[in-house]
Amino acid sequence: MKLDGKVALITGGAAGIGKSTAEAYLKEGAKVVIWDVNIEAGKAVSEELSVIGDCVFDSVDVVDYDAVSAGIKKIVDQFGALDILVNNAGITMDRSLLKMDVATWQKVIDINLTGVFNCTRVAAEYMAEAKSGVILNASSVVGIYGNFGQTNYVATKSGVIGMTKTWAKELGRKGIRVNAVAPGFIATEMVQKMPENVVEGISAKTPLGRMGKPEDIANAYVFLASDDAAFITGTTLSVDGGLTI
């Protein structure tokens, strides 16, 4: 029970990596709050995972700072603390540069980058007051190496790495650790919609010979949130099966 008694907030927790992380945290003894804009899916996941432990859902849009502030206050009022924040919520809207309009650029920036700032800005105040906390940010291997057709997404995931390093420096003395995870290609609902030949090609290029599973990323989030990682901060952990070596 690596997270016994901890209170964790996971944004974008209704599916994919977010859902797997919520499940892993519950199995390690944490109380979990899931945020998602998909109300139907969020309620269903919360109900499903409640058989494991204390799991609640709230519909909060991470782009709305006031909603984030009210949502985190609600968590602290209900559970008495917020120990772990997993900034998992994110979207893709892929276009090559010459085909990308301003609205497509801005939508991804708002959710993937500003949303991370909003949640961390509010959560960090409570954590600083408690002199303890863990903030984990979802980056991506494309945030390190770039990717064709993903100017907006890559900008956000690179930005998340920069914010992670900055916040680790700023918040370390307040007892708060900040790290990022950079997944490779993971078999989530989004990736599963890709053409089969593309998926097979990615698997073939990966030294471990397969795509990642959401559980692979969830396990990394468990480790980084636990006391096993007590002296790790400001790092970006690539979980990609060796794809980028």
N, C-alpha and C positions, 0 to 999 in steps of 0.2 A: 504493500500500500504506500507507494512513493509520494502520493499527494493527499494523504489522509487528512481530512478536515479542511483542506484548502477550498477556497471559493474561486471558480474560474469563469470568465466570460469568453465565449467563442463567437466571433462575428461570422456571418455567413455559414451558420452551423447546421442548416437544414439538409445538406446534401454533401456528397463527395468527401473531401479531406476534412471539412469542418465537422461533419457527422461522425466520421471515424475517430477524430480527435476527441469529440465529446464522449463517445463510447469508451475510449481508452482511459480518459480522465476519470470517468465514473468508476471503472474497474479498479483504478488506483486509489479510490476513496475520496475523490473531490466532489464537491457540489458544483453543478454546472448550469450556467445560464446560456441559452442559445439565443442569438439575435439573427433575424433574417427578415427580408421584405416579403418573402413568400410565406404568407400566414398559414395557408393550408398545410404546406409541407412542414413548416416549423412546428405546428401543433402536433402533427402526426409523429414526427421524430421525437419530440419531447415525451409524448405518451408512450412510444415504443421503448425509449431508453429509461423511462422511469422505473421499469422493473429491475434495473441494475442499481440505481441510486437516485439521489435527489437531483432531478433535471427539470428545469422550467424554461419556458419560451416567452420571448417578448418580441414584438414587431417594432424594430427600430431601424431607421434609415441612417447609416453612418455618415451620410453627407450632411444631415441636419444636425448642426452643433447643439442646438437647444434640446433636441430629442435625445441626443447622446448624453448630454449632461443630466437630463431628467432620468434617463434609463439607468445610468450608473448609480445615481443617488438612490434609486429604487432598489438596486441590488444591495448596496451597503445598508440601507434601512432594513431590508429583509433578512440578510445573512450576517450583518455586522462587520463585513470586510469585503475587499476585493483583492485577492492575492495574485491572480494570474489573468493576464489579458492576452488572448490570441487574436491578432488582427488578421483574420483569414478572408474576410469578405472581399470579393474582387470579380471583375468581368473582363471579357475580351471583346473587342470590336475591330477586327483586323481589316486593314487596307494598306496597300503600298502608299508611300508618301504622296505621289502625284494623284492618287485617288482618294486621299483622306480629307474630309471636310472638317471645319472647325468644330462642329457639333460632335462628331465622332471622336475627335481628339479630346474634347473637354469632358465628355461623359466618363471616359475611362480615367482621366486624371482626377475627376471629382470623387469617384468611388474608391479607386485603388490607392490614391495618394492622400488626398484631402481627408478621406474617411479614416485612414490610419492616423493622421495627425489629430483629428477630432477626438477619436477614442483614447489615444495616448495622452493627449493634453489634459483630459478630464481625469482619467484613471490615475495618472501620475501624481496628481494632487493628493488623492486619498492614500496612495502607496507611500508618498513622501511623509505624510503625517504619521503613518504606521511604521515608518522606517524599514519597510520590507515590501518586496513585490517582484514579480517577473513579467516582463513584456516580451512577447514573441511575435515577430512580423513575418508575413508570408511574402517572400521574394520569389525568384525563379532563376533557373540557370540562364535564361535569356536576358535577365537583368545584368548578368556578368559578361555574356558573350554576344548579345544582340541576336536578332532574328528577322528575317525578311518578312515584310508586311505587318510588323508589329511596333511601329514607331511609338504609338501611345502607350501600349502595354509595357514595352521595354523601358520607356522613360519612367514609368511608375515603379517598376521593380528595381531599377537602378537607384531611383530616388529613395526607396525603402531601405536599401543597403546603406546609403549615406545617412539617413535619419537614424538608423540603428546605431551606427558608430558614434554619431553626435550625442544621442541620448544616453548611450553607455557612459560616455565621458561626463555628461552633465549630472546623471542620476546615480552613479555608482556610490558616491559618498552618502547618498540618502538611503542606501540599502536596497537599491533597485537594480536588477540585472536586465539587460536588453540584448536580445539576440534575434537573428533572422534565420529562416530555413529557405533554401533554394531548391525546390523540387525539380527533377527532370520531367520526362513525360510520364504522367500518372494516369492509370486507367479509371478516370472519373467519367461521369455522364458526358461531359463536354468532349473529352478525347475520344470516347467510344463512338461519337458521331462522325469521326474522321473516316475517310475511305480505308477499306481493309488493307489495301496495298501500302498505304502510307504508314499505318500502324505496324505492319509487318516489317517495313523498311527501318523504322525507328528501333524496333526490337532487335533487328539484325545488327545494327550499329552499336548497340549497347553491350559492353563486355560481359555483363551478367546474363545477357540473352533474353531479356524480357522487359516489358514496361513495368513501372512501379505500381504498387497497390496503394490505395489511400492509407492502409494500415502502416505502410512503411514510413510515411510522413508523420502519422499520428504518433508512432513510437519515438520519432525524433523530438516531437513536441513534448512528450512525456519526460524524456531524458532532460531536455533543456529547462523544463519547469521544476524539476526535482532537485533535491540537495546533492544528487550525484554530479550536478553541473554548477555547484556553488561557487567555483572560481572561474567560470566562463562568462564573459560578457563582451559585447561589441563584435561578436563573430558572426559569420554567415556560413551555415552548414549546408553544403551541397549534398542532396540525397537524390542521386541520379543514376545509380547503377554503373557508374564509370563512364557515362555517355560523353562527358566533356574532357576526358583526359587524352 
